[in-house]
Amino acid sequence: MQEVQSELSGLFAKIDDVQSRAEDTEKSITVMTAEIKKLDATKRNLTKSMTTLKRLQMLTSAYEQLRALKSSHQYKECAGLLAAVLQLMAHFKSYRSISQIAELSKSVADLQRELLEQICEDFELAFARGEVQNKRATLLEACAVVESMGEHSKQRLINWYCNTQLREYRQVFRGSEEAGSLDNISRRYSWFNRILRTYDAEHAVLFPKEWIVNEMLANAFCESTRDDYKGILQRSMRRNDGLQPDVKLLLSCLQETLDFEYSLERRFGSGDQRTSLDSQTSATKVDRHVGFSQAISTAFEPYLGIWIESQDRFVIHANGCCD
C-alpha cells in the first residue's frame, strides 16, 4: 500500500505539473494570438492607408491634368479624366473632415463649374458666330464632358439650346398682335417645322442621340404655344364689339393643331391614332394619349362648348325652317 500510495503521489504530481504547463502554454498561445491579430490589424490599416494615399496621389494628378486640358479645350480627354476624378472623389467622402481633403473637394467642384461655364460659352459663341459646322466635333466632345457631370448639367445645356432656338419665335408671335392671332396659327407650325429641319440638317450631330434634344425642343415649343393660345383665346372670348366668336376659325385652328400634334406623335411618340374633329361630338370626347397628343390642343378644351352651342342653334334653326 505504501508503494502504491507513493506511485499515486508521484502520478498526481506529474498531472499537476502537466496541467501547470498546459496553462502556461495556453497563456502563451493567447498572447501570441493577440499579437498576431494586432499584426493583422496593423497590416490591414497599413494597406488601407497605402491605397488611400495612392488614390489621393492619382486624384491630385488627375485634377492637375484636367485643369490643363480645360484651358486648351481638349474635351475628348477631359470627358474620361473628369469621370475618373469624380469616381476617385467619391472615395474621400468620409474624409472631408480633414481640411486638405475638404479643400481638394472644393477645388474639384469649382473646376467642374468652370468647365460647364466654358462649354456653355463655346456653344454660345459657335451659334452666335455661325461656326456650328466647323466646331461640331469639339461641341460633341464637350457634350461627353457634360454627360460626366450629371443630369443637372445636361439639362442646363439642353434648356439653353431650346431657348436659343425659340427666342425668335417668342419675340415674333408674342410681340406682334397680328402674328400672334388665331388667323396666323399655321405660320407657327410652319416656323417650327423649319426649325426641326434645321436641327436634322445641322444640329443633330452636336448632341448625343440619347439626349433626344429634338424632342425636348418640341416639348418647349408646345408648352410656349399652349400658353400663348390660352391668352389669345381668353381675349377673343371677351370681345367688346358684341359679335359672337368665329366658331369656324376656332375649329379650323383646333384641327390644324390636332394635325400638328399628330405629326409630332408620328415622329416622337407611340404612333397613337390622330384625334380628329370628325370623331368628336362633345368636349368630353377628346382622346388623351401620351406624348404630344393634346400638348397644345388642351388650350382649346374650355371653348369647345361654343362649337356645341353653335351646332344646337343650327339644329334648332333647321327645324324651324322645316316647320
Buried (B, 14 or more C-beta within 10 A) or exposed (E): EEEEEEEEEEEEEEEEEEEEEEEEEEEEEEEEEEEEEEEEEEEEEEEEEEEEEEBBEBBBEBBEBBEEBBEEEBBBBBBEBBBBBBEBBEBBEEBBEEEEBEEBBEEBEEBBEEBBEBBBEBBEEBBEEEBBEEBBEBBBBBBBBBBBBEEEBBEBBBEBBBEEBBEEBBEBBBEEEEBBBBEBBEBBBEBBEEBBEEBEEEBEBBBEEEBBBBBBBBBBBBBBBBEBBBEBBEEBEEEEEEEEBBBEBBBBBBBBBBBBBBBBBBBBBEEBEBBEBEEBEEBEEBEEBEBBBBBBBBBBEEBBEBBBEBEEEEEEEEEEEEE
